[in-house]
Amino acid sequence: MTPASRIVCVSAIVLFLFDVSAARVWTGDVSLQSSANDGESVQSTAFGFRHGGRIEFRATCTRFGNENVNLRILMCPSDQATNIKSSGGSIFQSICVARRRDLSCKSYPVDVSFLHNLNETQLQMERRKFSADGFFDAFLMKCNNDDDSLRNFTRRKIITCSYRLALYNPDDEHLSSDEIPLPFVYLVITAVWSFGMALWLFNWYFFRKHSNSLHRTLTLVPLLAIATALVQFYHWKLISSQGVPSDWLNNLKNVFYSFQTGFLFLVLMLAGEGWCVCHFKVSIYKWIGMIVMFIAITASIMCIAWVHEYFLAFAVCCCVFVIYKSLRWSTKNVNNLVRQKRYAENWVKQLDLKFLSSLTVQDQISAKIHLYKSFRCVVVIWAGLSAFAICVVIFVTQLVWIRSLIMEVSQFVMSLSVVLFFRLQDFSPYKSIRVETPLNDYVALIGPLNSSTGLPAVYLAEEEDKNKVPTTRKCKETSV
């Protein structure tokens, strides 16, 4: 359980924990004290305004004791809004009585449009221009007149309002200033993955005779990435135009992202295990284990979005286990390949073999060793990129499009690296290695491993007469 494993698995799911696809049209209920100056937050997340933004507010409240009660929308910078939320209603008393010079808040009156019935009052504030730039939070604030406080108190202690707050940037843009580039970002990501998919299919057409099951499995990596990026693009376009995300589109986004992440970890396990590279058969127990881990990671990421963030602990445990097994299997494959290379060199030396082809058996084994060493290095590099991405996500809270882009780039680098390393290519030179036929016939016997060198003892038996079935052979043991 290495630190790199923890970093990689957390980075793969951290984007879910910082999902910023909340509505830009806020609705809900708020309760205000009738007998005192009071206020309440009506916005769950900060909204970034560009110059020329607008505010629209509507509410249906319980009937006031005095219809001329002063209700206002208070817009405060996000850094000051945090202090206002923690201080409670006392700060609204000071804001109503005397203007706070230490606050950069702006207030806008909310007018009573009509009486809905005897028990409710309809309030409305038409689109009001908001000229400030930056990130702001909205509060519904009630300021009482001194002569109305007692009458309001005797009539009703609590005023309850059901509200709808809509915030706009110029051109009726619902996205916050740091989210406006997101549709373009995901459109570019879709185009990049589509171009990569076209290159993959083009490469497949030329080298399709060398394809195996691993290559067919890797085809799903860009397909899932394209599907996820497309859903993300339409998801943000819908919020941009309507202000509220579609439930089914949001759920579809979560499903595609969960499968993309789970499948990436499955590919890491298959690649690290050496399937279709070092051997073509995987034990049934390993297959069951890999499928179970794929289902566990995919389901846990869905549960983080739909149930509770407590499933993060289970998801992290699954990811750590997958990364650990991938690195362990790849290291085991490297060790086995190094041992095979030493065996091959020993055979070539003792049998005095001459290769007629440009590539030798040692070259074939060396290529696989280089492949798995590069694979392990990419995992380490991915861990570094993911650690940087996590720091950006945690500390840069208001540049949403940069956070999303860094997380997408991190996953793109890992997916692209695996696809490039294990891509289809011309393997015919490795399949046509030719050896010069020796003048004498040999029979080679491999004995037990030498305890000092770790290599087998090679016994060479030279036949005395090739035309007869030999009864005896001159054997000699060669030390390595």
C-alpha positions in Angstrom: 0.0 0.0 0.0 2.3 2.7 -1.3 1.7 6.5 -1.0 1.4 6.7 -4.8 -1.4 4.2 -4.7 -3.4 6.3 -2.2 -2.8 9.5 -4.3 -3.9 7.8 -7.5 -7.1 6.3 -6.1 -8.2 9.5 -4.4 -7.6 11.5 -7.5 -9.7 9.2 -9.6 -12.8 10.0 -7.4 -12.0 13.4 -6.1 -13.9 15.0 -9.0 -17.1 13.4 -7.7 -16.6 15.0 -4.3 -16.2 18.4 -5.8 -19.1 18.2 -8.2 -20.0 21.8 -9.0 -23.1 21.2 -11.1 -25.5 22.7 -8.6 -28.4 24.8 -9.9 -28.0 28.5 -10.7 -31.6 29.0 -9.9 -32.1 28.6 -6.2 -35.4 27.6 -4.7 -36.4 26.8 -1.1 -38.0 28.0 2.1 -36.6 30.5 4.6 -37.9 31.6 8.0 -37.3 35.1 9.5 -38.0 36.5 12.9 -40.9 38.9 12.8 -40.0 40.8 15.9 -36.4 41.7 15.0 -34.2 42.5 12.2 -33.2 39.2 10.7 -31.7 37.5 7.6 -31.1 34.2 6.1 -28.9 32.8 3.2 -30.9 31.9 0.1 -27.9 30.7 -2.0 -26.0 27.4 -1.4 -22.9 28.2 -3.4 -21.1 31.5 -4.4 -21.9 32.9 -7.8 -19.3 34.7 -9.9 -20.6 37.8 -11.6 -19.2 39.6 -14.6 -19.9 43.2 -15.2 -23.5 43.5 -16.4 -25.0 40.7 -14.4 -28.6 40.6 -13.1 -30.6 39.5 -10.1 -34.1 38.2 -10.1 -36.1 37.3 -7.0 -39.6 36.1 -6.3 -41.1 34.8 -3.1 -44.4 33.9 -1.5 -44.5 34.6 2.2 -46.9 34.3 5.1 -49.0 37.4 5.5 -47.2 40.3 7.3 -48.6 42.3 10.2 -47.7 45.3 8.2 -47.4 45.0 4.4 -44.8 47.8 4.3 -42.2 45.6 6.0 -38.7 46.2 4.6 -37.5 43.1 2.8 -34.2 43.3 0.9 -31.8 41.1 -1.0 -28.4 41.5 0.4 -25.5 40.6 -1.9 -22.1 40.2 -0.1 -18.7 39.1 -1.3 -18.0 35.5 -0.6 -15.2 36.1 1.8 -17.5 38.3 3.9 -20.5 36.1 3.5 -18.7 33.3 5.5 -18.5 35.6 8.5 -22.1 36.7 8.1 -23.3 33.1 8.1 -21.3 32.2 11.2 -22.4 35.3 13.2 -26.1 34.6 13.0 -28.9 37.2 13.1 -27.0 39.7 15.2 -25.1 41.1 12.2 -28.3 41.9 10.3 -29.4 44.0 13.3 -26.4 46.2 12.8 -26.8 46.2 9.0 -30.4 47.4 9.3 -29.7 50.1 12.0 -26.5 51.5 10.6 -24.6 50.8 7.4 -21.5 48.6 8.1 -18.5 50.3 6.6 -16.4 47.1 7.0 -18.8 45.2 4.7 -18.9 45.6 0.9 -22.5 44.3 0.6 -25.1 45.8 -1.6 -28.8 45.6 -0.8 -31.8 45.7 -3.2 -35.4 46.2 -2.0 -38.0 43.6 -2.7 -41.5 45.0 -3.4 -44.9 43.5 -2.6 -46.5 42.9 -5.9 -50.0 41.6 -4.7 -51.8 39.8 -2.0 -52.3 36.2 -3.0 -54.9 35.5 -0.4 -55.6 36.3 3.2 -52.7 34.3 4.5 -50.0 34.9 1.9 -48.2 37.8 0.3 -46.5 37.7 -3.1 -43.1 39.4 -3.4 -41.2 40.2 -6.5 -38.0 41.9 -7.6 -37.7 42.2 -11.3 -34.3 41.7 -12.9 -32.0 44.2 -11.3 -28.7 45.1 -12.8 -25.7 44.1 -10.7 -22.6 46.0 -11.7 -20.0 44.5 -9.4 -17.5 41.8 -10.5 -16.5 38.9 -8.3 -18.1 36.1 -6.2 -21.1 36.9 -4.1 -23.6 35.2 -1.8 -27.3 36.3 -1.5 -29.2 36.8 1.7 -32.9 37.6 2.3 -32.9 40.4 4.9 -35.8 41.8 6.9 -35.5 45.2 8.5 -38.3 46.4 10.8 -39.4 49.9 11.4 -39.3 50.9 15.1 -43.1 51.5 15.3 -44.0 48.3 13.5 -41.9 45.9 15.6 -44.4 45.4 18.3 -47.4 44.9 16.0 -45.5 42.4 13.9 -44.5 40.5 17.0 -48.1 40.3 18.2 -49.4 39.1 14.9 -46.8 36.5 14.0 -43.5 35.5 15.5 -42.1 33.8 12.3 -42.4 34.8 8.7 -41.9 31.9 6.3 -41.1 32.5 2.6 -40.9 30.1 -0.4 -38.5 31.8 -2.7 -36.9 31.6 -6.2 -33.6 33.3 -6.8 -32.1 33.5 -10.3 -28.7 35.0 -11.0 -27.5 35.9 -14.4 -24.4 37.0 -16.1 -24.5 39.0 -19.4 -26.5 37.6 -22.2 -28.8 35.7 -19.8 -25.9 33.4 -18.9 -26.8 31.2 -15.8 -23.3 29.9 -15.3 -20.9 31.5 -12.9 -18.0 33.5 -14.3 -15.6 30.6 -13.5 -18.0 28.0 -15.1 -18.7 29.8 -18.4 -15.7 28.1 -20.2 -16.8 24.6 -19.1 -19.0 23.8 -22.1 -16.1 24.8 -24.4 -13.7 22.8 -22.3 -15.7 19.6 -22.6 -16.3 20.2 -26.3 -12.5 20.3 -26.8 -12.1 17.2 -24.7 -14.7 15.4 -26.8 -12.9 16.5 -30.0 -9.5 15.3 -28.7 -10.8 11.9 -27.6 -12.7 11.6 -31.0 -9.5 12.4 -32.8 -7.7 9.8 -30.7 -10.4 7.2 -31.4 -10.1 7.9 -35.2 -6.3 7.3 -34.9 -6.9 4.1 -33.0 -9.3 2.8 -35.7 -6.9 3.9 -38.4 -4.1 2.0 -36.7 -6.3 -1.0 -36.2 -7.1 -1.2 -39.9 -3.4 -1.5 -40.8 -2.3 -3.9 -38.0 -5.6 -5.8 -37.4 -4.0 -9.2 -38.1 -1.9 -8.7 -35.0 -4.8 -7.8 -32.7 -5.7 -9.8 -29.6 -8.2 -9.5 -26.8 -6.3 -6.8 -24.9 -6.5 -4.5 -27.9 -10.2 -5.1 -28.3 -10.7 -4.3 -24.6 -8.6 -1.1 -24.9 -11.0 0.2 -27.6 -13.6 0.8 -24.9 -11.3 3.3 -23.1 -11.7 6.2 -25.7 -15.3 5.2 -26.3 -16.2 5.7 -22.6 -14.2 8.9 -22.5 -16.1 10.3 -25.5 -19.4 9.4 -24.0 -18.6 10.9 -20.7 -17.3 14.2 -22.2 -20.4 14.5 -24.4 -22.7 14.1 -21.5 -20.7 16.6 -19.5 -20.9 19.1 -22.4 -24.7 18.9 -22.7 -25.0 18.9 -18.9 -23.3 22.3 -18.7 -25.0 23.7 -21.8 -28.4 22.9 -20.1 -27.3 24.7 -16.9 -26.1 27.6 -19.0 -29.5 28.1 -20.7 -31.9 27.1 -17.9 -30.0 27.5 -14.7 -31.1 24.1 -13.4 -29.5 20.8 -14.3 -31.7 18.0 -15.7 -32.0 15.1 -13.2 -31.7 12.4 -15.8 -28.8 14.0 -17.5 -27.0 14.5 -14.2 -27.6 10.8 -13.3 -26.4 9.8 -16.8 -23.2 11.9 -16.2 -22.6 10.1 -12.9 -23.1 6.6 -14.5 -20.8 7.3 -17.4 -18.1 8.8 -15.2 -18.4 5.8 -12.7 -18.0 3.3 -15.5 -15.1 5.2 -17.1 -13.2 5.3 -13.8 -14.0 1.7 -12.9 -13.0 0.5 -16.4 -9.7 2.4 -16.2 -8.8 0.6 -13.1 -9.8 -2.7 -14.7 -7.5 -2.0 -17.6 -4.7 -1.2 -15.2 -5.2 -4.7 -13.6 -5.3 -6.5 -17.0 -2.2 -4.6 -18.2 -0.3 -5.2 -15.0 -1.2 -8.8 -14.9 0.4 -9.4 -18.3 -2.7 -10.5 -20.2 -2.0 -11.1 -23.9 1.6 -9.8 -23.4 3.3 -12.3 -21.2 0.6 -15.0 -21.4 -2.9 -15.4 -23.0 -4.6 -17.2 -20.1 -5.6 -15.7 -16.7 -6.7 -17.9 -13.9 -10.4 -17.9 -13.1 -9.7 -16.6 -9.6 -7.9 -13.6 -11.0 -10.8 -12.9 -13.4 -13.3 -13.1 -10.6 -11.2 -10.8 -8.4 -10.8 -8.2 -11.2 -14.5 -8.2 -12.1 -15.5 -7.9 -8.4 -13.1 -4.9 -8.0 -14.5 -3.3 -11.1 -18.0 -3.6 -9.8 -17.0 -2.4 -6.4 -15.2 0.8 -7.6 -18.0 1.6 -10.1 -20.8 1.1 -7.5 -18.9 3.0 -4.7 -18.4 6.1 -7.0 -22.1 6.1 -7.8 -23.0 5.8 -4.1 -20.7 8.8 -3.4 -22.9 10.9 -5.8 -26.3 9.5 -5.0 -26.2 8.2 -1.4 -23.5 9.7 0.9 -19.9 10.7 0.8 -19.2 8.1 3.5 -18.7 5.6 0.6 -15.5 7.4 -0.2 -13.7 5.2 2.4 -14.8 2.0 0.7 -13.9 3.4 -2.7 -10.4 4.4 -1.5 -9.9 0.9 -0.1 -10.8 -0.7 -3.4 -8.6 1.7 -5.4 -5.6 1.1 -3.2 -6.0 -2.6 -3.6 -6.3 -2.3 -7.4 -3.2 -0.1 -7.7 -1.3 -2.4 -5.3 -2.1 -5.5 -7.3 -1.3 -3.8 -10.6 2.1 -2.7 -9.5 2.8 -6.0 -7.9 1.8 -8.0 -11.0 3.8 -5.7 -13.3 6.9 -6.0 -11.0 6.5 -9.8 -11.0 6.3 -9.8 -14.8 9.5 -7.7 -15.0 11.3 -10.1 -12.8 10.1 -13.1 -14.8 11.1 -11.5 -18.1 14.6 -10.6 -16.7 15.0 -14.2 -15.7 13.9 -15.5 -19.1 16.3 -13.1 -20.8 19.2 -14.5 -18.8 18.0 -18.1 -19.7 17.9 -17.1 -23.4 21.4 -15.6 -23.3 22.7 -18.7 -21.6 21.2 -21.0 -24.3 22.5 -18.8 -27.1 26.0 -18.8 -25.6 26.2 -22.5 -24.8 24.7 -23.6 -28.1 26.6 -21.0 -30.1 23.4 -20.0 -31.9 23.6 -17.5 -34.8 20.5 -15.4 -35.6 19.7 -14.7 -39.2 17.0 -12.1 -38.5 17.7 -8.6 -37.3 15.9 -9.3 -34.0 16.9 -11.9 -31.5 15.0 -13.6 -28.7 16.7 -11.3 -26.3 15.4 -8.3 -28.2 11.9 -9.6 -27.9 12.2 -10.1 -24.2 13.9 -6.7 -23.7 11.0 -5.0 -25.5 8.5 -6.5 -23.0 10.8 -5.5 -20.0 10.9 -1.9 -21.3 7.1 -2.0 -21.7 6.4 -2.9 -18.1 9.0 -0.6 -16.7 7.5 2.3 -18.6 4.1 1.2 -17.4 5.2 1.5 -13.8 6.8 4.9 -14.4 3.5 6.2 -15.9 1.7 5.1 -12.8 4.1 7.1 -10.7 3.8 10.2 -13.0 0.0 9.9 -12.8 0.3 9.9 -9.0 2.2 13.2 -9.2 -0.3 14.8 -11.6 -3.1 13.6 -9.4 -1.5 15.0 -6.3 -1.2 18.4 -8.1 -4.8 18.2 -9.2 -6.0 17.4 -5.7 -4.1 20.5 -4.4 -5.7 22.6 -7.1 -9.2 21.3 -6.3 -8.8 21.8 -2.6 -7.2 25.3 -2.6 -8.5 26.9 -5.8 -12.2 26.8 -4.9 -13.5 29.4 -7.4 -11.9 28.5 -10.7 -14.1 25.6 -11.5 -13.1 25.3 -15.1 -9.4 25.1 -14.2 -10.2 22.4 -11.6 -12.2 20.4 -14.0 -9.6 20.7 -16.8 -6.8 19.6 -14.6 -8.7 16.5 -13.4 -9.6 15.6 -17.0 -6.0 16.1 -18.2 -4.8 13.8 -15.4 -7.1 11.0 -16.4 -6.5 11.6 -20.0 -2.7 11.2 -19.5 -3.1 7.9 -17.8 -5.6 6.5 -20.3 -3.6 7.7 -23.3 -0.4 6.2 -21.9 -1.9 2.8 -21.4 -3.4 2.9 -24.9 -0.1 4.0 -26.5 2.0 1.4 -24.6 -0.2 -1.6 -25.5 -1.4 -0.3 -28.9 -1.5 -2.4 -32.0 1.7 -2.3 -34.1 3.7 -4.4 -36.5 4.7 -7.5 -34.4 5.8 -9.5 -37.5 9.5 -9.0 -36.9 9.1 -10.6 -33.4 7.3 -13.5 -35.0 9.9 -14.2 -37.7 13.1 -14.7 -35.6 15.3 -17.2 -37.5 18.2 -19.1 -36.1 21.1 -20.6 -38.2 21.0 -24.4 -38.1 24.0 -25.8 -36.2 26.3 -28.3 -38.0 26.0 -30.7 -35.1 22.7 -31.9 -33.5 22.4 -31.1 -29.9 20.0 -32.2 -27.2 19.7 -29.7 -24.4 18.6 -30.6 -21.0 17.8 -28.1 -18.3 18.7 -29.1 -14.8 17.8 -27.7 -11.4 18.5 -24.1 -10.6 21.9 -23.3 -9.3 21.6 -22.0 -5.8 24.4 -19.6 -6.2 23.6 -18.0 -9.6 19.8 -18.6 -9.7 20.2 -20.0 -13.2 19.6 -23.6 -14.4 22.5 -25.9 -15.3 22.5 -26.6 -19.0 23.5 -30.1 -20.2 24.5 -30.4 -23.9 24.5 -33.8 -25.5 26.2 -34.1 -28.9 25.2 -37.0 -31.1 28.0 -39.2 -32.4 26.2 -40.5 -35.4 23.2 -38.7 -36.9 22.2 -41.7 -39.0 21.7 -44.0 -36.1 19.6 -43.8 -33.1 22.1 -42.9 -30.4 22.4 -45.1 -27.5 25.0 -43.0 -25.7 25.8 -39.3 -25.8 28.8 -37.4 -24.7 27.4 -35.1 -22.1 29.0 -32.4 -20.2 27.7 -30.0 -17.6 28.3 -26.3 -18.3 28.5 -23.9 -15.5 27.1 -20.4 -15.8 
